[in-house]
Amino acid sequence: MIESSLSKLEQLVSDLVQQKQELLDTNTQLSAELAQAKDENESLQLSLMEQEEKQGATAARIQALVERVSVSPVNA
């Protein structure tokens, strides 16, 4: 009886050690994926800010052109 219980306990400990290793591997993989996602997010945020700056500059140029047209006399 004790031998059987000891054998079962050894198997359970072995299973737990294997599960721990699998969880550590998964955690390592998820940490790497998280780091990559953070890098991609930062890159996208920088790209968005650049696009917003370009749109702002374009809007300012368009507004300046509209003002020039509205102020300039029409030569017909």
Secondary structure, 3 states (H helix, E strand, C coil): CHHHHHHHHHHHHHHHHHHHHHHHHHHHHHHHHHHHHHHHHHHHHHHHHHHHHHHHHHHHHHHHHHHHHHHCCCCC
